[in-house]
Amino acid sequence: MLDLYRYSGPLVRLLPPEAAHDLAIFLLKHGLVPAQPPADDSVLAIRLFGRDFPNPVGLAPGFDKNAQVPDAMLAQGFGFVEVGSVTPRPQPGNPQPRLFRLVEDRAVINRMGFNNDGLEVVAARLAARRRIGIVGGNLGKNKDTLDAAADYEKGVRALGPLTDYLVINVSSPNTPGLRALQGRAPLAELVARTRQALLELPAPPPLLLKIAPDLTEEDRRDIAEVALAGGLDGLVVTNTTIDRPGGLVSRHRAEAGGLSGAPLFEPSTRMLAEMYRLTGGKLPLVGVGGIASAADAYAKIRAGASLLQLYTAMIYQGPALVTGIKQGLAALLRQDRFASLADAVGADHRS
Ligand SMILES: Cc1cc2nc3c(=O)[nH]c(=O)nc-3n(C[C@H](O)[C@H](O)[C@H](O)COP(=O)(O)O)c2cc1C
C-alpha cells in the first residue's frame, strides 16, 4: 500500500503549521490518506470501562477538534480517537500565529485557545457517523463563561449520548483561569456537577479528567483524592506544559503556550507514575505526552498507563507511526513475557 504521507508529508511540513494541519484534515476527510494497517496483535487488546480497545494507542485531542475525521483516524490504526476540545458555543480561538513547530526539539508550542465549531455542530457530525470504533469526547469551556461547570454540564448532555467516554479538560494553558479548576474545592464541585449531568443520561459513558503536568504536589494529592472519592472513572496524564525545560534549541522556544512532544515525555511520564502511586493503581490512567516510539509507549505502560495517546510525533512522522509503535510494543510485551497488555500496566511499581 502506498504510504501517501511519506511523499506528501515533507511537503505538508513546508506549509505553515496551521495550514498543514488544515490540509491534513482535508486529505483525511476526502479519503486521500489511504491506509490498511495490519490487524492488531491480540496482546495489545485491553478491556476498560466496559469497552474493548483493540490496541492502546489513541489519537490525543487537538488534532480532530471538530470531529471531522474520527473514522479516518481509526482507519489509520489508532485504537481510539478523542475529538475536541469542544466548547458549548463555537469560538475562534487566539489570533494567528498560534502554532509553532520546534523541529530541532521534536516539539510543538500551541496557544490555539479552544478554537472549535461548538457542541451543536460537533454533535451533529458525531450523530451522522456509524458507531464503529471507540471515540471519546473532550470537553472545554468557552473563554467568557463564568460558571465553568455549566459549560461541562452542557458538554455532557450534548456529547455523552454520542461518545464512548468523556474527558473534562481543565488543563489547557490557553484559556485564562481554566487550570485553576484543578484546585481541590473547584475541582470537587466541577466533578460533582458534571457527574450529576452524566447520571441523567440513559446510558452514561465513563468520565475522565485530563490534568496538566505543571501541578504542585498538593494539587496532585487533591486530584487523586477527588478521583478516588468516586467522581471519576480515570485520569488523562498529561496536557501540554507551560514549563520550558532546559535544552530547547529551536527558535520558537520562547513562544507563549503549551509545549508538547519529546521534551514533555520525561515530565509527563514522571507525573503518570506519581498519579498511579497516589491512586494505588485503582483507576485507569491514560498516558500522554511525548510518545514517539514503541519504547516510549512501553515506558508509559510500565509507569501505570492502561491507554496511551499521542499527537505531536504524528506531526513529524505521519500517521504511519502508529503501526510502528503497535508492532514494537507487542514485541516488547512478548519479550518481557507479558501475556497481555493489562499485565504490564504499572509493572515498574512492582519490580
Ligand atoms: C496543536 C495542539 C492542540 C491541542 N489541543 C488540545 C485540546 O483542544 N484539548 C486537549 O485536551 N488537549 C489538546 N492538546 C494536547 C494534546 O492532546 C496532548 O495532551 C499533548 O499534546 C501531549 O501529547 P503529545 O506530546 O503526544 O503531543 C493539543 C496539542 C496540540 C499540539
The ligand as an ORCA input file, in Angstrom:
! r2SCAN-3c Opt
* xyz 0 1
  C      -1.991     21.891     18.332
  C      -2.442     21.207     19.579
  C      -3.747     21.389     20.012
  C      -4.191     20.752     21.177
  N      -5.485     20.919     21.573
  C      -5.945     20.251     22.653
  C      -7.301     20.361     23.056
  O      -8.115     21.033     22.419
  N      -7.687     19.690     24.167
  C      -6.828     18.919     24.906
  O      -7.222     18.317     25.894
  N      -5.525     18.776     24.524
  C      -5.073     19.425     23.434
  N      -3.766     19.275     23.058
  C      -2.857     18.472     23.909
  C      -2.713     17.051     23.414
  O      -3.942     16.369     23.444
  C      -1.676     16.288     24.272
  O      -2.144     16.224     25.604
  C      -0.304     16.938     24.264
  O      -0.010     17.475     23.009
  C       0.807     15.969     24.662
  O       0.902     14.879     23.771
  P       1.983     14.837     22.557
  O       3.313     15.182     23.151
  O       1.921     13.444     22.016
  O       1.517     15.850     21.576
  C      -3.295     19.919     21.911
  C      -1.986     19.747     21.450
  C      -1.551     20.364     20.305
  C      -0.139     20.142     19.851
*
